[in-house]
Amino acid sequence: MKDATQLNQYNLLEVGKCMPVPNYNRSSDKIGIVHIGVGGFHRAHQAYYLHKLRQLGEASNWGICGIGLREPDAKLEAILKEQDHLYTLMVKHSNGKIEPEVVGSIVDFELGTTNPERVIARLANTDTKIVSLTITEGGYNFNPTTGDFNFNNPDIQHELQHSQDPITVYGFLTAALKRRRDAGFPAFTILSCDNIEHNGDMIRKMLLTFVKRQNEDLAKWIAQEVCFPNSMVDRITPITTQVDIDTLAQKYNLADAWPVTCEPFIQWVVEDKFSNGRPSFEKIGVQFVPDVGPYEKMKLRLLNAGHSVLGILGAIHGYHTINNCIEDEIFANYLRAFLDEEATPILGDIEGINLEDYKDSLFERFANPNIKDSVSRICSESSAKLPKFLIATIHENLALGGSIKFATLVLAAWCYYSDKETDQNGQALKIMDAMHDDLHHAASQTKNDSLAFMKQENLFGNLAENENFIRTYTQMLQELYKNNEIKKIMQRII
């Protein structure tokens, strides 16, 4: 077999014989959006939306410059540079069909770890009108229980003393906004696209808290001039595998070192509050609304929480993918009961949304056998996810007198998962969490104190003091530690 065609700008004509490619002149695009945190999700979602708009012949002033602020981003930078910042998006349908398309909306990439000045200059450039973020829940640097900014972070301490040597998103944004203000340039919009309720409000609060410590006058200017729209984003985007890379090479004769895979479903709901203009995203399906809060809460408490319910319980049982979990009738029934009895009652009515239809769609999406979203990915960084997706629901139901049993089993299973670090078959679990050591230490004390794991107030608040919760949690924990099968416990609860 002949060598696969290397993905780059020069070879687009050849690649275009096998799949759609950009029909626009990328070399003339101005950079209007700087995106911090270029992972698979950004490339399957915001960058894809812009690509669709560019295919219509619009938004030539809105090209994307990606920014990496972590050492591992160097690998992506090298690959994108080699491919002229092009990549393949592989949409995987449940019937096995794959629709690949080359996306060209990212036109540059800068690495903050090696050249912070270039990143600051790009952010401060007058052409930059939007700075968007997918930095994961942990990147916001706040206590999940109190909501307070974490000034004890060593990188934050460094930035407060060395404003021109930034490390975190806060240091870079502050340095760039100061430079823009001093030059008389208008402010850019800061657009969070992370899975945090009121994500725009959160990044505004955290940034202003940081800037006030560094430069109070600048904080006042930012508060007046910078818009922070809230947004809700949705598209399941599994980790790229070697199989995906090989499929492109063998079936489409295309060599792409880091393609992105995703499901067909895509959604973006945004508050229409921008400091300095925006692309006409409404032309390609983005929904602009006055208040994104209800949509945001719906997605976090149903889809994201649903993922975590399947992920944590599935990991304990020994399942490896989300579709494996949902194909199991006990898991499917358990998830539906959680969604119906614990998550839905706290959502209220949401304009234009039929919640029963939305929940039905989640089952179809989770069951997509062509996605094979890994349980380990869903469980990664649970310490940053569960307080927002699941634990908040428990607190609200305790206050309202509602059911907590379905979500509580997930927390008991998380304790077991963090303590044993194996599934119930004795197989090692792949645990990825910034709080791994703290979680393991707390969970390992369970044999002496059944509430040891729950006494991490930064994660669970005062759950360890609530008698209703304690009674439910300890019973479930005892069943798990007696080596009762997780599925039998789930059946009992249902």
N, C-alpha and C positions, 0 to 999 in steps of 0.2 A: 504493500500500500504506500502511495506517495505521502510525503510529509504534509501535515495539515498546514493550511494557510495561517500565517501569524496575524493576529488581530492588530491592526494599526491603521492609521489614516490612509496610507498609500494603498493598502489592499482592500479598501472598502468596496470598490467596484466588483472585485472578485467575490467577496463575502456576500454582497448583495444578490448574488445568484441563488443563494441558499436561504436567506432570511432577510427581513426588513433591516435597513441600515439608515443612519441619519441622511435626510435629504437637504439639509441646511449647511451653509458655509460656516463651519465652526471656527475657522481662523479669524473671522471678522467679529466674533462675538465679544462684547465687553463683559467684564465680570461685575455683575450686580448683586450676586448672592455669595456670601462666604459661609460655608457650612463646616461647623466644628463637630467632628465625630463621624467620619465617613465609614460606616459599617455596611453590612448587607442591607439592613432595613432602609437606610437613607437611599441607597442605590435602587432599591425596589419601589420606593415610595416617592419622596419629594423630587429626587433627580429624575425619576421616570415621568412624573407629572410635568416637569419643565420640558423634558424631551418631547412629550406629546404636543405641548404648546409650540415648541420650535418646529415640529413637523408641519404645523399649520402656517408656518411662515411668520410667526410672531415672536416677541420677547428676545430679540437679538441683543438687547442691553442687559440681559439677566443671566448670563452664563455663570456657572458655579465654580468657585475655587474651593477645593476641599482643604481642611486643616486637620492635622494630626497632632495631638498633644501628649501622646504616650509613646514609649519606646517601640512597642510592637507595630505602631503605624508605619514604621520605616519599610516593612515588607510591602504593604499596600502601595506606599509612595513609589517604590522601585518598580512594581508591576505596572501601575498606572502610567508611569513615565515611559516605560518600554512600549506600552500599547497606545501612546498618544492620548491617554486618559479615557480611552474607550473600554467598554465592558459589555458582556452579553447578559441580558436578563432572560432567564428561562422560566416561563410561566407553566406550572405543572397542573394539569386538570385531573380530576378524580378518575376519568376513564383511561388514563395512561397517556393522553396526548400531551406533548410538550411543544410550546410555542416560543422559540427563541427570537430575540430581537437585539440588535446592537444599539446601545444608548450612548449619546454623545453630549449630554448637557453639562458634564463636568469637563472643564477645559484647562484646569490647572490644579496643583496640589502643593501645599507648603507644610513643612514639618517643624513644629515649634520647639521640639527637643534639640534640634541642631542649629536652627537659625531663628531665634525669637524675634529679631528685628524685622526680618522679612514678613513674618506673620503680622506683627503690629502695623507695619507699613501697608499691608494689604487690607487690613481691617480699617485703617484710617483713610485709605484712598477715597476720594470724593465719589468715585463710581460705585462704591459699595453702599448699597441701600438697605440690604437685609442681612443680618447675621443669624443663621438658623442653627439649632442645636439638636443632636442626638448623642448625649453624653452619658446615658443610662441614669437610673435613679440615684445611684451612688455618687455620681459626678456633681450633684447639687450641694453636697457638703453640709447637710443639716441633720439635726437629731430627729429621727422619725417620730418620736413621741412628743417632744416639746415644740418641734418646728424651728428651733433656734439654730443660727449659723454656728458652725464648729470652728472657733478661732484657735483651737488646740492643734489643728492640722499643721504639721511642720512646714508643708509647702505654703500654706497661708501665712504663717509666721515669717517665712522668708520673703514673701511678696510685700508684706507690710513694711519690711526694712529695705527692700530693694525693688522699687516700683518699676525699674526698667529691665528687670530680669525675671519676667513672669514665668510661672510654671502651670498654674491652673487656669481654667476658663475665666475666673474672676480677675486674675492679674492681667490677662491679655485684653479683656474687654475694657478694663479700667484704663490701661495705658493707651489703647486706641481711641477711646472716647475723649480722654484728656487732650490728645493730639488733635482730634477733630474740633473740639471746642476752641482750643487755642488758635487754630487756623481759620476759624470762622465758618467751618463746614457744617452742614446740617447733620443731625444725629441719624444713625441707622436704626431700624427696627430690630429688636431681639425676639426671635420667633422660636420658642421651645417646641420640639416635636417629640418629647419624651412622655412615657407613661406615668405621669404624675397628675393628680387632680389639680386643676387650676394651675397648670404648668407655667403659664405666663406670669401669673401673680407670684408664683414661687420664685422664679428666676429674678423677678423685679425686687422682691423682698430680700433675697440673699445678696444680690449684687449691691443694692443700696446699703445694706448693713456693712458689707465689706468696704465699700468706697468711703463711707462716713468715717471709718477708722483711718483711712489713708488721706482723704482730701474732702473736707466737708463742703466746700464751695462746689467742687465737681459733682458731688452727690446731689446738690440742689439742682444743678443744670440737667443732670440725667433724669431726675424725677420729673422735670418740666418738659423735657424734649424727647425722651426715648419712649416709644410705644412697646408694650410687651403683650401682644395678643395671646389669649389662651387658644389651644388647639387640641383636637382629638384626631389621632392617626390610627390607622388599622390596616395591616396586611401581614399575614403569617409568612415569615422569611426564615427558613431553616439555615443552618450552617452549610456552606458549600462543601461538598465531598469530592474525593478523587473520581468517584463514579460520574459526577456531573461534568467534570473536566474531560474525562475520557469519552463521555457521550457526545460532547461537542466535537471532539477530534474525530471520532469514528463515524458518527452519523452525519455530521455537517462539515467535516473537513476543516474545522476551525480550531486554532490553538489559542485559547484564552486561559491565562494562568489563574485568574480569579473571577469566574462568572458568579452570578447571583441567581438563586432559585427562589420562587415564591408561588403562592396560590393565586388563582384568578381574582379573588375578591380584593377590592381596594376601596378605602374611604378616607376622606380628610374633611374635617369640619373646623372652621377657623373663625374667630372673631375679626371683623373687618376694621381693625385699628392698626394703621401703619404710619410711621413717622415720615416716610420719604418715598411713597409710592410702592406699587407691587405689580407683579405680572397678572394678566387677566386669567387667573386660574379657573375662574368660574366657567370658562369656555370648554374646559376639559373635565368637568365634573366635581370640582371642589365646591363645597357648600359653605358660604359665608353667612354667619348668623350673628345677632346681637349678643347672645350669651351661649357659650359652648358648654357650660357647666353640666346640664342634664345629660348631654350626649357623652361627655367625658366620663361622668360617674357610671353611666350605663356600661360603657365599654370596659372600664377598669374592674367593676364589680361583677360583671358577667363573663366577658371573654378572658381577661387576664386572670381573674380569680379562678375561673373554670379551668384554665390551663394549669394553675398551681394545684388545684384539687386533684386533677388527674396526674400531674407530675410527681408530687410528693407521695401520694398513695400508690401510684404505679411504680415508682422507684423501689418502695418497700416490698411490693409484690414480686418485682423482678422484670417488669415490662421495660422495653427499651425505647419505644416510640409512642407518641400520643395516639396514633391511629390504632396501635395494639390495645391501648387502654379502652378507647371508646367502642371497639369491636366486642369488648367483654360486656355482656348484658348487665352484670352487677355494677360495674364501673359506670356504665351509661345511666342506669337507673339512679345510682347514688348522685351523680353529677346533676341530673335533672331535678332531683329532690332538693339539693342544695340551692340551685338556681331559683326554683319555684318557692321554696319555703323560707329561705333566709336572705337571698340577694334581692329578689324582685320586690318584696314588701317595702324595702327602704328607698326604692327609686322613684315612686310616684309616676305621674303621667309625663310622657316626653313627646312633644309635638312632632307629628309626622312619623312616629315610630310605633309599630305594633310589637310589643315586647315578646309575645308568644312566637311570632314569626321570627324575630331576631334570635331567640333562643333556639328555635328549630334550625336556623341557618348555622349556628355554632356547631351543632352536631354534624352537619354535612361537612363543614370545613375541617373540624378535628378528625373526621373519618377519612379524609382524602388519603388514599394509600400511596399516592404518587409523591406526597410531600414528605412523609416519614420524619416528622419533626421529633428530634430526640428528647427523651425525658430529661437527660442531663442538662440540655440547654435550658429547658423550662425551669429546672430546679436551680440553675446557676443564680448566684446573688440573691437568694431568697430573703436574706436579711434586709435587702433594700426593697424588695417587691412586696412581701407579705404584709408589712404594716399598712401599706396603701391599698392593696387589693383585697385582703381577707380579714386582717385583724381589725381594721376599722369597721367592717360589717359586724363582727362579734360585739364590739363596743356599742354600736348603734342598736343592735337587737337586745342586748342586755338592758339598755336604757328604755326600750319600748316594750319589754317583756316578750320578745319574740324568740323563735327557735335559735339555738346556737350549736346543736349537737353535730351537724354535718361539718361545719367549719372547725369545731373544736377537735374532732378526730384528726384533721389535717395537722393541727399544731402538735398533738400527741405523736403523730407519725413523724413530724419534723424533728422532735426531740429524739426519738428512736433512731432516725436517719443520721442525726448529728452525733449521737453517742456511739452507735455500733459501726457506722460507716460501711455497712454491708446490707444487702437485702435479706429477706427471710430465708433465702436459699444459701446464704453464706457467701454470696458473690460480692466483691468489693464494689462500692459505688464511686463514681467519679464526681467529687464534690468541688465546686468552684464558687467560693464566696470570700469576699474581703474580710468577713468576720469569722472565718473558719475556725481559728484557734479558740476564740471566745465561745463560739457555739458548742464546740466539742467539749471544752472544759466545763461549761455549765451543764450540758446534757450528761456528762460522765458522773455528775454528783447526784443523779436521780436516784440511785440505789440508797443513798443516805437521806435524801430530801426530795420527795416526789414533785415539789414545786420549784426545784432549783433552776430548771430551764426557764420557767415563767417569771423568775425574779429579775430577769434582764429588762429593767424598766424602760430602757431606751428603745426596746422593740415592742414590748407588750403593755406598757403603761401599768395600770393598777389591776390587771387581770388576776394576779396572784392574791388579791385581797377580796375578790368577789366570790361569795359563797356558792352561788349558782354555778359559776364557771368552774370553781375548784372541784365541786362534786362531780360535774360532768367530765372534766379533764382527767382527774385522778382515776376514775373508773376505767376510762379508755386506755390510759397509760398502763394500768395494771394488766389489762387484757393483752396489750402488745408485748409487755415484758414477760408474760407467761408463755410467750411464743405462740399465742393464738394467731391464726392466719388473718391477715388484714382483710381479706375478702369475707371471712366469716363475721368479723366485727362490723364491716360495712352492711352485710345482710341484716344483722341484728338491728342496726340503727335505722335502716330503711323501713 
